[in-house]
Amino acid sequence: MIHWDYFDAPEVGRLTLVADADGLRHITFPQNRHPVSMDAAWRRDPEFFSEVRAQLGEYFAGRRRAFQLPLAPRGTPFQLRVWTALGQIPYGATVSYQWVAERIGNGRAARAVGGAVGRNPLPIVVPCHRVIGRNGQLVGFGGGLSVKAHLLDLERRNP
């Protein structure tokens, strides 16, 4: 059974949450580069997401630095390695795609890492917003660069 609901994130907009018994599978932004197709068999279930909503609320209030949620992203083995590396980026820090490539043991894969980061199904919780261009510029974010800038600013204001 797939469950879904919404979370209204300050300054970001309405996030769509999708999960199953294994854990959180998707978080999508109002304007998402890779939207999730809702299936008629999915069940809207606000109670199922009470802990997710609580932790997201704490994050947006500046009181949470890391999430403690069961996660169940679906992806290729390469994507899963990249998404695991994203979880190792410290709160408030930024890193390059090259850093992520080196972290997964393939320093020449920065471009492929960029593709995997762009497909991250769990933004915010798996902090892809902390990955920036080598030159320090904000680049590529499924929720839009203004959302990425807001998330980074939120973390800088709440060390």
C-alpha positions as CSV (number, residue, x, y, z in Angstrom):
1,M,0.0,0.0,0.0
2,I,1.3,3.4,-1.0
3,H,0.3,6.3,1.3
4,W,0.5,10.0,0.5
5,D,-0.2,13.4,2.0
6,Y,0.9,17.0,1.9
7,F,3.2,19.2,4.1
8,D,3.0,22.9,3.8
9,A,6.6,24.1,4.1
10,P,7.3,27.7,5.0
11,E,8.8,29.7,2.1
12,V,8.9,26.5,0.0
13,G,5.2,25.6,-0.6
14,R,3.2,22.4,-0.5
15,L,5.3,19.3,-0.5
16,T,3.8,16.0,-1.5
17,L,4.9,13.1,0.7
18,V,4.8,9.5,-0.5
19,A,5.6,6.4,1.5
20,D,5.0,2.7,2.0
21,A,5.5,0.3,4.9
22,D,9.3,0.3,4.2
23,G,9.6,4.1,4.6
24,L,9.5,7.5,2.9
25,R,9.8,7.1,-0.9
26,H,9.3,10.6,-2.3
27,I,9.1,14.3,-1.3
28,T,8.1,16.5,-4.2
29,F,8.0,20.3,-4.5
30,P,5.1,22.2,-6.0
31,Q,7.2,22.8,-9.1
32,N,9.2,19.6,-9.4
33,R,11.6,18.7,-12.3
34,H,10.8,15.0,-11.9
35,P,7.2,14.8,-10.7
36,V,5.7,11.7,-9.2
37,S,2.7,10.3,-10.9
38,M,-0.1,9.7,-8.4
39,D,-1.8,6.4,-8.7
40,A,-5.6,6.0,-8.0
41,A,-4.8,3.0,-5.8
42,W,-2.7,5.2,-3.4
43,R,-4.3,6.2,-0.2
44,R,-4.2,9.7,1.3
45,D,-3.3,9.1,4.9
46,P,-2.4,12.1,7.0
47,E,-1.8,9.9,10.2
48,F,0.8,7.8,8.4
49,F,3.0,10.9,8.0
50,S,2.7,12.4,11.5
51,E,6.4,11.8,12.3
52,V,7.6,13.0,8.9
53,R,5.5,16.2,9.4
54,A,6.8,16.7,12.9
55,Q,10.5,16.4,11.8
56,L,10.0,18.6,8.7
57,G,8.3,21.2,11.0
58,E,11.3,21.1,13.3
59,Y,13.7,21.5,10.4
60,F,11.9,24.5,9.0
61,A,11.7,26.0,12.5
62,G,15.5,25.7,12.8
63,R,15.4,23.0,15.5
64,R,16.4,19.9,13.5
65,R,19.7,19.3,11.8
66,A,19.2,15.6,10.8
67,F,16.2,13.4,10.1
68,Q,15.6,10.1,11.8
69,L,13.1,8.5,9.5
70,P,12.8,5.2,7.7
71,L,13.7,5.9,4.0
72,A,12.9,3.7,1.0
73,P,14.1,5.5,-2.1
74,R,14.1,3.5,-5.3
75,G,17.0,3.8,-7.8
76,T,20.0,2.2,-9.4
77,P,22.9,1.0,-7.3
78,F,24.8,4.1,-8.4
79,Q,22.0,6.5,-7.5
80,L,21.6,4.8,-4.1
81,R,25.4,5.3,-3.4
82,V,25.1,8.9,-4.4
83,W,22.1,9.5,-2.2
84,T,23.8,7.8,0.7
85,A,26.8,10.2,0.3
86,L,24.4,13.2,0.3
87,G,23.3,12.1,3.7
88,Q,26.9,12.6,4.9
89,I,27.0,16.3,4.1
90,P,26.9,18.2,7.3
91,Y,24.1,20.5,8.2
92,G,24.8,24.0,6.9
93,A,27.7,22.9,4.7
94,T,28.0,22.9,1.0
95,V,30.0,20.5,-1.2
96,S,30.7,20.1,-4.9
97,Y,29.6,17.3,-7.3
98,Q,33.3,16.4,-7.4
99,W,33.3,16.0,-3.6
100,V,30.3,13.5,-3.9
101,A,32.0,11.7,-6.7
102,E,35.2,11.2,-4.6
103,R,33.1,10.2,-1.6
104,I,31.6,7.3,-3.6
105,G,35.0,6.3,-4.8
106,N,34.8,7.5,-8.4
107,G,36.4,10.9,-8.8
108,R,35.8,11.0,-12.5
109,A,32.0,10.7,-12.1
110,A,31.1,14.2,-11.2
111,R,28.7,14.6,-14.2
112,A,27.0,11.3,-13.5
113,V,26.8,12.3,-9.8
114,G,25.0,15.4,-11.0
115,G,22.4,13.3,-12.8
116,A,21.9,11.1,-9.7
117,V,21.6,14.2,-7.4
118,G,19.0,15.6,-9.7
119,R,17.0,12.4,-9.4
120,N,17.1,12.4,-5.6
121,P,13.5,11.4,-4.6
122,L,13.9,12.7,-1.0
123,P,15.1,16.3,-1.1
124,I,15.5,18.1,2.2
125,V,15.7,14.8,4.1
126,V,18.5,13.6,1.8
127,P,20.1,17.0,1.5
128,C,20.8,17.5,-2.2
129,H,20.4,21.2,-1.7
130,R,23.8,21.2,-0.1
131,V,25.5,20.3,-3.4
132,I,26.7,23.4,-5.4
133,G,28.8,24.0,-8.5
134,R,32.6,23.8,-8.3
135,N,32.7,27.6,-8.6
136,G,30.4,28.1,-5.6
137,Q,27.3,28.9,-7.7
138,L,23.9,27.4,-7.0
139,V,23.1,25.0,-9.8
140,G,20.4,22.5,-10.5
141,F,17.7,21.9,-8.0
142,G,14.4,20.1,-8.6
143,G,12.4,22.6,-6.5
144,G,14.1,25.6,-8.2
145,L,17.1,27.7,-7.3
146,S,15.2,30.1,-5.0
147,V,14.1,27.1,-2.9
148,K,17.7,25.8,-2.8
149,A,18.9,29.3,-1.7
150,H,16.2,29.4,1.0
151,L,17.1,26.0,2.4
152,L,20.8,26.9,2.6
153,D,20.0,30.2,4.2
154,L,17.8,28.5,6.7
155,E,20.6,26.2,7.7
156,R,23.1,29.1,7.9
157,R,20.8,31.1,10.2
158,N,20.4,28.2,12.5
159,P,23.8,26.7,13.2
